[in-house]
Amino acid sequence: MSGADTRIPYLPARVEGLAALAMNLRWSWSRDARALFRAIDELLWHQTHHNPLQLLRRVDPARIAACASDPAYLRLYDSVMERFRRETTTDETWFTEHYGDLRGRQVAYFCAEFGLHNSVPIYSGGLGVLAGDHCKSASDLGVPLVGVGLLYEKGYFDQRLRLDGWQEDTDEEFDVSATPLVQLTGPGREPFVTVVETCGRPVHVGAWRIMVGRVPVYLLDTNLEVNHPEDRSLMNKLYAGGPDMRLRQEWILGVGGVRVLRAVGIDPAVWHANEGHAAFMLLERLREQVAAGRTLEEAVARVRATSVFTTHTPVPAGHDFFSFEEVERVAGPIWEPMGVARETLLGLGEFPGQPDLFHMTVAATRLSSRINGVSRRHGQVSRQLWRELWPNRPAEAVPIGHITNGVHLETWMATPIRRMLDELLGPGWNRRPEDPRMWDQVPRLDPERLWQVHVELKNVLFRLIREDARWRFADRWREAAHVVGAGTLLDPAALTIGFARRFATYKRASLVFHDLERLRRLAADPYRPLQIVFAGKAHPADTPGKEVLQRVYQFTRDPAFQGRVAFLEDYDMHLAHLLVQGVDVWLNLPRVPLEASGTSGMKAGLNGVPQLGTLDGWWQEGYDGLSGWAIPPAGEEAEPDAEDADRLYRLLEEQLIPLFYTRDAQGVPLGWVEKMRYAIRLAGSRFTGRRMVQDYVRAYYVPAMRGEASGDDPPTA
Ligand SMILES: *Cc1c(COP(=O)(O)O)cnc(C)c1O
């Protein structure tokens, strides 16, 4: 179960480094490393969904032998291996260059989900992908970060749509041995490294490590023979089961996470709770401090000083809370050994006016001295939302700041776009993107070539759509309507909108269908047609979300739309890549102010796909009039859906469609390409993971490592 050796049968000595390469996800954001695997067997590379371990296991040994004696292959191999060695071992990084005195200090980053790569399906959406991008960017910058999360053996879920559009959730296949996860063992080689008490019995907690470049991510696992059957299945699935399951998972994440780090000898200087799910990590550290002889007050001060908390949603349902009784049942009387009253300890999670409820976000807010939302707007909204915790301050003075999310450029920008930037900006540009003047050159990209590259990427998406439909048709679809709904009638030359996100009602996927006749006229226009590609899962327990999805799906089969509305099943990181690189415009319609940030529009921007969106989340600060389109806030009196829909149609009719279909003699839409270039500049200069992690380092991690006080008072209520 451990090491590459048992998973990868045999490699010729000359290329044996492929095994090490496959065991670190660093390959996933290196163009050359990906090319190295693809070159072994291109078809198998696609069939394994870009999984090098699967590829090396299944490939015909003769093909590897051929590579091992092919001089061109070996040249690429040597250069990839040299860079891999350098990037995972040398000490010359952005972090050591700026903060050499802080060598050896580590940041523990706790999150309930990590979206690292499709082959490790332990994420559901935006939060997880953001955590993955955070780790990758930290690796690139040399920030000494360690991730802590949970291993969900059945992943999230696979989405299948019935013909009537109802989403059915099936278990996701997840073969741990086909991933670079390595199981850690305890001192006696037992498969657990620590024990956590819950529901009155000990749960043994195992841990797996996955390397993300330089960053190790530890994933906790309770599916061990020594455990009670109920505890073995605790971590089956992400966000599945009721609040009780959720509470127990979060207890293991927080308490088990701290203990696993202790067990493997990691002593973080800074602890980052990414979202309230991880708040029990702070309680466990309180317990440690009190056990070491400090008073609760001293312990709180110490934990606060070294803790960072990021909140991720302004939607109340996104903030977990549990009754004191539930917490007590799961956690036990943890206050007793600490010598404090139950109400004192659990009161750390109480929100004024809501007695006997333990809010994860409130606990994390009380126990962290550095707190942020994930966009400028979300910072404001969060100060409002939590202002009662500081009753003596006006909302503006509530000490919650913001660090706007970003996306990992090397993961999300398509290779041909990167090549164009290589030529324009010179090699190594992606390692110094903080220079705004560099990005000012991007609007000089050659329009004809950029358009050509975009058309190629669009063709890749349309080919995938067709192949995917063909495969599902042969496999299980029995009705032609399914095949049409999957986008087989889409036209690669038509203006194509992408809308892919979780189907939560506030994201308003069905807003474009507000006026059916108006939309139908646009879609069915014989000269300048408009088409829309949807993707996204509804949370299994979110019935209203599933109903929106069903409504959207029904339009894919409505002949009035002539097959120009499509729904792609099973949105995941792989599909996200193809969509953000291959559609013409990215649509985002959250009901203001319910979107904390949103990140898929940033990914689209990196690929020259401009966004059309309501002024919420990142778009509220990113929209500059050059790089996309905005729906201004609806008036106070108005019914926002009707007004927003009207503005959306008007933008499409008056701006997007004319701009897209106005071509020069070569068939290039020059005005559109102008928007594309500004979209790349905007996303690249301000919304990358590199910028985001640098912000965390400067504003929070480094000051906390240096023991500087944040200057912010703890909540007083
Ligand atoms: C980026 C991403 C998301 C988040 O997108 P939003 O814009 O925040 O809705 C969700 N799922 C996947 C698979 C992603 O890649």
The ligand as an SDF file (V2000), in Angstrom:
LIG
                    3D

 15 15  0  0  0  0  0  0  0  0999 V2000
  -13.4210   26.6390  -10.0940 C   0  0  0  0  0  0  0  0  0  0  0  0
  -14.3810   25.5700   -9.8130 C   0  0  0  0  0  0  0  0  0  0  0  0
  -15.5060   25.8290   -9.0260 C   0  0  0  0  0  0  0  0  0  0  0  0
  -15.8000   27.1870   -8.4360 C   0  0  0  0  0  0  0  0  0  0  0  0
  -16.4060   28.0290   -9.3530 O   0  0  0  0  0  0  0  0  0  0  0  0
  -17.3180   29.2580   -8.9100 P   0  0  0  0  0  0  0  0  0  0  0  0
  -17.0460   30.3110   -9.8900 O   0  0  0  0  0  0  0  0  0  0  0  0
  -16.8540   29.6620   -7.5350 O   0  0  0  0  0  0  0  0  0  0  0  0
  -18.7100   28.7980   -8.9200 O   0  0  0  0  0  0  0  0  0  0  0  0
  -16.3940   24.7830   -8.7930 C   0  0  0  0  0  0  0  0  0  0  0  0
  -16.1800   23.5570   -9.3110 N   0  0  0  0  0  0  0  0  0  0  0  0
  -15.1080   23.2800  -10.0710 C   0  0  0  0  0  0  0  0  0  0  0  0
  -14.9330   21.9070  -10.6010 C   0  0  0  0  0  0  0  0  0  0  0  0
  -14.1810   24.2760  -10.3440 C   0  0  0  0  0  0  0  0  0  0  0  0
  -13.1060   23.9850  -11.0990 O   0  0  0  0  0  0  0  0  0  0  0  0
  1  2  1  0
  2  3  1  0
  2 14  2  0
  3  4  1  0
  3 10  2  0
  4  5  1  0
  5  6  1  0
  6  7  2  0
  6  8  1  0
  6  9  1  0
 10 11  1  0
 11 12  2  0
 12 13  1  0
 12 14  1  0
 14 15  1  0
M  END
$$$$
